[in-house]
């Protein structure tokens, strides 16, 4: 598959550079990772696509998501309560 290289310049004020204390290549990787994680968080990309873009196995990508507090599963409000009620109903039938 043919890719497309994106290049851009970003002038960071010196205080930010001092806080980062990293080289340009490391900073570029951090920015790339942040972009991919945000695209996954906002559901513009799947987990697999995110892992592929960063060149890492899916399991490693899921760990990265967790480290950045991006949930690997989302449930609607009240889902757990409904599941608990279903579980209670099923277990009460088993004991009857």
C-alpha positions in Angstrom: 0.0 0.0 0.0 1.3 3.4 -1.0 1.5 5.9 1.8 1.7 9.7 1.9 4.3 11.4 4.0 3.1 14.5 5.9 5.6 17.1 7.0 4.9 20.2 9.0 6.8 22.7 11.1 5.9 23.7 14.6 7.7 26.4 16.4 7.6 25.7 20.1 8.5 28.4 22.6 11.7 27.6 24.5 10.0 26.9 27.8 8.1 24.0 26.2 11.3 22.7 24.7 13.1 22.9 28.1 10.2 20.9 29.7 10.3 18.2 27.0 14.1 17.8 27.1 13.9 15.5 24.1 15.2 15.5 20.6 13.2 16.3 17.5 12.7 12.7 16.4 11.3 11.7 19.8 9.0 14.8 19.8 7.8 13.9 16.3 6.9 10.4 17.5 5.1 11.7 20.6 3.0 14.1 18.4 2.2 11.2 15.9 1.2 8.9 18.8 -0.9 11.7 20.3 -2.7 12.3 17.0 -3.4 8.6 16.5 -4.7 8.2 20.1 -7.0 11.2 19.7 -8.4 9.8 16.4 -9.1 6.5 18.2 -10.6 8.3 21.2 -12.9 10.3 18.9 -13.8 7.2 16.9 -12.3 8.4 13.7 -10.0 5.3 13.6 -10.4 1.8 14.8 -8.1 0.3 17.4 -6.6 -1.9 14.6 -6.0 1.0 12.3 -4.4 3.0 15.2 -2.1 0.1 15.9 -1.2 -0.2 12.3 -0.4 3.5 11.9 1.9 3.3 14.8 3.5 0.0 13.6 2.7 -1.9 16.8 0.8 -5.1 17.7 -2.8 -4.6 18.7 -2.1 -5.8 22.2 0.6 -3.2 22.7 -1.7 -0.5 21.3 -4.4 -1.5 23.7 -1.9 -1.1 26.5 -0.9 2.3 25.2 -4.6 3.3 25.1 -4.9 2.2 28.7 -1.9 4.2 29.7 -3.5 7.3 28.1 -6.9 6.5 29.8 -8.6 5.8 26.5 -11.2 3.1 27.2 -11.1 -0.1 25.1 -14.9 -0.6 25.7 -17.7 1.9 26.1 -21.1 1.1 27.4 -24.3 3.1 27.5 -25.4 4.7 30.8 -27.4 2.1 32.7 -26.0 -0.9 30.9 -24.4 -2.3 34.0 -27.6 -2.0 36.0 -29.5 -3.8 33.3 -26.9 -6.6 33.2 -27.0 -6.9 37.0 -30.8 -7.2 37.0 -30.6 -9.9 34.3 -28.0 -11.8 36.2 -30.0 -11.6 39.4 -33.1 -12.8 37.6 -31.2 -15.7 36.0 -29.6 -16.8 39.3 -32.9 -16.6 41.2 -34.5 -18.9 38.6 -31.5 -21.4 39.0 -32.1 -21.6 42.8 -35.9 -21.9 42.5 
